[in-house]
Amino acid sequence: MGQADAATRSLDEGLLPLGLAHNVKLKRDVATGEALKWADVDYDPNDFAVKVRREMEAAFGRRNV
């Protein structure tokens, strides 16, 4: 089950947006209740939604990792 977080926390901690958390492969085990981060999943950087989100993050001052 997903949970919405404040944008500042999401950007500061590199959290994966809930809307992009489907059809991704986990790189490691993630405990129930643990926040899911970009670094925890394999995602397609060429996916349109991913590109738009990463551009938005960069525009708001978060370095894309």
Summary of the structure (lengths in Angstrom):
residues: 65
radius of gyration: 11.4
end to end distance: 24.8
largest distance: 31.3
contacts: 124
relative contact order: 0.20
helix: 38%
strand: 9%
